[in-house]
Amino acid sequence: MSIINPDIPDQLLLDKYALEPSQFMNLDGFKIHYRDEGKKDGQPV
């Protein structure tokens, strides 16, 4: 399954999904969106 859809403008996706506490990192030339949420002492998923 691919999550890349060139038909949807990047800014539209950022406006919809890149809310707090979103973070970004570059990995092998790709901009990766991730969120670090939950209890700091909780179990990671």
N, C-alpha and C positions, 0 to 999 in steps of 0.2 A: 504494500500500500504506500503510495506516495502522498506526502502532505504538501508538495509544491504544486501550486496552481497558478501559472502565469497569467490567467485571465482575471485574477483579482488583484487590484493595485495594492502594493505594499502598505501604503498609508492607510487604506481602508481597514486592513487587517490589524495594523498597529493601533488604530483608534478603537477598534472593537475589543482586542484581546490584551494589549500591552498596558494594563492598568497596574496600580500598586498591588503587590510588591514585585512587579516584573523586573527582570534583569536580563542583560544581554552579554554574550561573549562571542568571540570569533574562534571558530574551530575549522581548521583546514580550508579557510576562505569562505566559510558559511557563517552568517550571523545567526546565532542560536538564542532563542527566547526561552527563559526558564523562570520559575518562581520558587522561592524558598519560604515556605509558610509553615505554620503550626507551632506547637510548643517546642521551645528550644531544648527541653529535656525529654521530648517524646521519642518514640521509635521512628526511624526513617522508613520510608516506603521504597 
